[in-house]
Amino acid sequence: MWLAIDGYNLIAALTGEPLERLDLEYERGELNRLLIDYRGNSRHRVSVVYDGGGLPGGSRKSREQGLEIVFSPLDRKADQVLVEMARRYGSGLTVVTSDREVVRLCEESGAVVLATEQFWQRLQLTVFAGDAGDEDDEKRLDRRHLTRKKGNPRRRGKKERRRDRRLESL
């Protein structure tokens, strides 16, 4: 599985602080170290995308112990890079972000999207406990349909089942 992570979105969600108040270089380093440990335990392909720092015409990429670190070009945001990756790789990509617009555009392209909180829980379990752990039954959602439909009413939608399968394989 290939994970593409919105780096600053994950940092902001984890710290609960506005990015302007944080030492971004330090926070990036800490997140990168965690993702390297995660990648070592899970063996998934992991790319983390940050805003800015790239060249005016293209993005700057580097690799650190198997973690692909991407800085978006100066004229584009990391969100746009993630959406382009989703369009290019479709269902082969799992995007980690909580930005609603990015979620919508990535799902339209066929990519699976995980919320940063979901991924953070898995990251903690994998890095700090050494395994992915068991999944609760909280995933079950009761949905009411306004139209009369055939089939099992408790079966979750295709997108949700695919997201769950990706989450279980983390």
Buried (B, 14 or more C-beta within 10 A) or exposed (E): BBBBBBBBBBBBBBEEEEEEEBEBEEBBEBBBBBBBBBBEBBEBBBBBBBBBBBEEEEBBEEEBEEBBBBBBBBEBBBBBBBBBBBBEBEEBBBBBBBBEEBBEBBBEBBBBBBBBEBBBBBBEBBBEEEEBEEEEEEEEEEEEEEEEEEEEEEEBEEEEEBBBEBBEEB
